[in-house]
Amino acid sequence: MVNDAKKYKQEDKQQKERITAKNQLESYPLKMKTAVENENMNGKKSEDDKKTILDKCNEIISWLDSIQFAETEENAHKQTELQGVCNPIIIKLKHT
């Protein structure tokens, strides 16, 4: 019985981590889409930058919609992939 409790505790922890990673991944592309569509940035961003971010965000959203279950590492990898595209553009926009 104690072993079962330990087992379920570990499974619960892993499930919580998966959910947290998925929630973070779901919210990031929405934030990025909002940022590039923000009227205050219209004069700063190029259409190419906007398209790059929107395309990558839509790719990630489609990936999330196509899967029901992803491991924490998969979600983290997709998050890193998306940040690798978006962050340099956002930093460039903030410094112009």
Backbone as CSV, one residue per row, in Angstrom:
resi,resn,N_x,N_y,N_z,CA_x,CA_y,CA_z,C_x,C_y,C_z
1,MET,0.817,-1.191,0.000,0.000,0.000,0.000,0.867,1.264,0.000
2,VAL,1.930,1.263,0.790,2.847,2.394,0.828,3.540,2.541,-0.522
3,ASN,3.911,1.405,-1.118,4.550,1.443,-2.431,3.611,2.019,-3.486
4,ASP,2.337,1.652,-3.396,1.350,2.199,-4.329,1.241,3.714,-4.170
5,ALA,1.245,4.168,-2.945,1.145,5.608,-2.681,2.342,6.348,-3.277
6,LYS,3.531,5.778,-3.131,4.733,6.395,-3.697,4.656,6.421,-5.221
7,LYS,4.182,5.315,-5.772,4.056,5.208,-7.226,3.087,6.266,-7.750
8,TYR,1.934,6.380,-7.119,0.932,7.342,-7.568,1.383,8.782,-7.341
9,LYS,2.143,8.996,-6.291,2.664,10.333,-6.035,3.596,10.750,-7.167
10,GLN,4.461,9.840,-7.588,5.382,10.124,-8.693,4.610,10.349,-9.998
11,GLU,3.604,9.526,-10.255,2.783,9.682,-11.461,2.045,11.021,-11.442
12,ASP,1.537,11.398,-10.280,0.852,12.686,-10.145,1.808,13.844,-10.428
13,LYS,3.024,13.727,-9.931,4.031,14.761,-10.155,4.342,14.886,-11.646
14,GLN,4.516,13.758,-12.314,4.806,13.777,-13.747,3.640,14.370,-14.536
15,GLN,2.434,14.010,-14.155,1.246,14.543,-14.831,1.162,16.058,-14.644
16,LYS,1.441,16.521,-13.446,1.414,17.958,-13.169,2.456,18.683,-14.021
17,GLU,3.649,18.109,-14.141,4.705,18.704,-14.959,4.295,18.761,-16.430
18,ARG,3.660,17.687,-16.923,3.190,17.664,-18.316,2.155,18.758,-18.563
19,ILE,1.226,18.883,-17.637,0.164,19.886,-17.779,0.748,21.298,-17.738
20,THR,1.669,21.532,-16.829,2.309,22.844,-16.726,3.049,23.186,-18.011
21,ALA,3.815,22.234,-18.534,4.563,22.463,-19.772,3.621,22.727,-20.941
22,LYS,2.538,21.989,-21.012,1.575,22.187,-22.100,0.905,23.552,-21.975
23,ASN,0.517,23.933,-20.775,-0.120,25.234,-20.570,0.811,26.378,-20.963
24,GLN,2.079,26.253,-20.600,3.050,27.278,-20.971,3.203,27.350,-22.483
25,LEU,3.258,26.177,-23.113,3.399,26.145,-24.562,2.160,26.698,-25.252
26,GLU,0.998,26.453,-24.710,-0.236,26.981,-25.309,-0.315,28.502,-25.193
27,SER,0.138,29.049,-24.095,-0.008,30.490,-23.885,1.032,31.314,-24.648
28,TYR,2.219,30.771,-24.844,3.292,31.553,-25.472,2.958,31.992,-26.900
29,PRO,2.504,31.094,-27.781,2.200,31.564,-29.138,1.061,32.592,-29.171
30,LEU,0.127,32.468,-28.262,-0.958,33.449,-28.212,-0.427,34.825,-27.802
31,LYS,0.496,34.835,-26.845,1.113,36.096,-26.424,1.921,36.709,-27.561
32,MET,2.645,35.875,-28.293,3.466,36.368,-29.396,2.598,36.910,-30.529
33,LYS,1.516,36.219,-30.827,0.612,36.700,-31.875,0.024,38.051,-31.483
34,THR,-0.349,38.187,-30.226,-0.882,39.457,-29.739,0.179,40.550,-29.830
35,ALA,1.414,40.210,-29.473,2.498,41.193,-29.495,2.760,41.714,-30.905
36,VAL,2.806,40.833,-31.893,3.111,41.303,-33.248,1.925,41.996,-33.905
37,GLU,0.741,41.755,-33.396,-0.435,42.422,-33.948,-0.771,43.711,-33.190
38,ASN,0.012,43.998,-32.154,-0.176,45.186,-31.335,0.041,46.440,-32.180
39,GLU,-0.889,47.353,-32.115,-0.808,48.579,-32.908,0.428,49.405,-32.565
40,ASN,0.896,49.358,-31.335,2.071,50.133,-30.930,3.339,49.646,-31.612
41,MET,3.339,48.436,-32.120,4.527,47.894,-32.772,4.431,47.971,-34.293
42,ASN,3.325,48.432,-34.804,3.143,48.437,-36.254,4.245,49.183,-36.992
43,GLY,4.713,50.276,-36.458,5.764,51.027,-37.131,7.137,50.412,-36.988
44,LYS,7.312,49.510,-36.044,8.623,48.940,-35.749,8.907,47.643,-36.492
45,LYS,7.882,46.857,-36.735,8.132,45.519,-37.272,7.995,45.486,-38.787
46,SER,8.769,44.618,-39.386,8.621,44.408,-40.819,7.569,43.331,-41.033
47,GLU,7.012,43.303,-42.204,6.031,42.269,-42.523,6.680,40.887,-42.499
48,ASP,7.964,40.808,-42.868,8.667,39.518,-42.827,8.789,39.007,-41.397
49,ASP,9.133,39.911,-40.473,9.234,39.514,-39.063,7.877,39.051,-38.544
50,LYS,6.858,39.808,-38.870,5.507,39.457,-38.431,5.110,38.096,-38.986
51,LYS,5.367,37.877,-40.264,5.017,36.605,-40.896,5.797,35.453,-40.274
52,THR,7.074,35.663,-40.001,7.904,34.621,-39.387,7.324,34.191,-38.048
53,ILE,6.988,35.162,-37.213,6.429,34.853,-35.892,5.063,34.194,-36.017
54,LEU,4.194,34.765,-36.831,2.848,34.207,-36.966,2.874,32.799,-37.543
55,ASP,3.737,32.563,-38.523,3.841,31.217,-39.107,4.298,30.196,-38.071
56,LYS,5.306,30.563,-37.283,5.818,29.632,-36.269,4.777,29.421,-35.175
57,CYS,4.105,30.466,-34.765,3.054,30.333,-33.750,1.937,29.425,-34.248
58,ASN,1.521,29.625,-35.483,0.466,28.785,-36.053,0.911,27.336,-36.182
59,GLU,2.181,27.136,-36.501,2.726,25.772,-36.573,2.641,25.080,-35.211
60,ILE,3.020,25.787,-34.168,2.986,25.218,-32.815,1.541,24.971,-32.375
61,ILE,0.656,25.900,-32.656,-0.753,25.722,-32.294,-1.337,24.516,-33.022
62,SER,-1.013,24.358,-34.293,-1.489,23.192,-35.056,-0.940,21.901,-34.470
63,TRP,0.330,21.927,-34.077,0.941,20.737,-33.467,0.206,20.382,-32.175
64,LEU,-0.071,21.383,-31.351,-0.797,21.142,-30.103,-2.187,20.573,-30.368
65,ASP,-2.846,21.093,-31.394,-4.189,20.614,-31.735,-4.177,19.184,-32.265
66,SER,-3.067,18.782,-32.866,-3.004,17.462,-33.501,-2.648,16.334,-32.539
67,ILE,-2.177,16.680,-31.358,-1.799,15.644,-30.394,-2.696,15.737,-29.169
68,GLN,-2.906,14.610,-28.553,-3.676,14.624,-27.311,-2.760,14.539,-26.099
69,PHE,-1.608,13.941,-26.302,-0.720,13.699,-25.177,0.718,13.879,-25.639
70,ALA,1.442,14.746,-24.986,2.858,14.932,-25.284,3.625,14.905,-23.973
71,GLU,4.792,14.343,-24.030,5.648,14.310,-22.845,6.129,15.725,-22.521
72,THR,6.507,15.929,-21.294,7.008,17.223,-20.837,8.158,17.692,-21.716
73,GLU,9.045,16.773,-22.066,10.217,17.113,-22.870,9.826,17.583,-24.268
74,GLU,8.794,16.973,-24.845,8.328,17.394,-26.170,7.792,18.819,-26.121
75,ASN,6.990,19.105,-25.115,6.452,20.456,-24.958,7.571,21.463,-24.723
76,ALA,8.528,21.101,-23.896,9.653,21.994,-23.617,10.473,22.242,-24.882
77,HIS,10.665,21.201,-25.679,11.413,21.346,-26.932,10.685,22.300,-27.882
78,LYS,9.383,22.142,-28.011,8.594,23.020,-28.878,8.624,24.458,-28.355
79,GLN,8.591,24.618,-27.039,8.662,25.955,-26.434,9.998,26.611,-26.786
80,THR,11.082,25.864,-26.639,12.413,26.378,-26.956,12.517,26.723,-28.436
81,GLU,11.955,25.869,-29.271,11.951,26.094,-30.719,11.229,27.404,-31.056
82,LEU,10.078,27.608,-30.456,9.296,28.818,-30.708,10.015,30.057,-30.180
83,GLN,10.574,29.963,-28.994,11.310,31.090,-28.425,12.529,31.432,-29.273
84,GLY,13.156,30.415,-29.852,14.315,30.646,-30.708,13.978,31.465,-31.938
85,VAL,12.752,31.362,-32.401,12.301,32.153,-33.545,11.823,33.535,-33.089
86,CYS,11.015,33.568,-32.053,10.358,34.815,-31.633,11.266,35.775,-30.870
87,ASN,12.034,35.273,-29.937,12.798,36.157,-29.056,13.747,37.100,-29.787
88,PRO,14.537,36.627,-30.767,15.426,37.574,-31.455,14.663,38.701,-32.159
89,ILE,13.516,38.382,-32.711,12.718,39.402,-33.400,12.144,40.390,-32.393
90,ILE,11.612,39.889,-31.295,11.031,40.765,-30.268,12.109,41.660,-29.662
91,ILE,13.278,41.110,-29.396,14.385,41.913,-28.847,14.770,43.006,-29.834
92,LYS,14.860,42.653,-31.110,15.193,43.634,-32.145,14.151,44.755,-32.171
93,LEU,12.886,44.397,-32.052,11.821,45.402,-32.089,11.865,46.327,-30.879
94,LYS,12.220,45.778,-29.734,12.270,46.596,-28.517,13.418,47.597,-28.556
95,HIS,14.459,47.293,-29.344,15.631,48.169,-29.398,15.617,49.094,-30.606
96,THR,14.496,49.128,-31.325,14.420,50.048,-32.468,13.521,51.207,-32.152
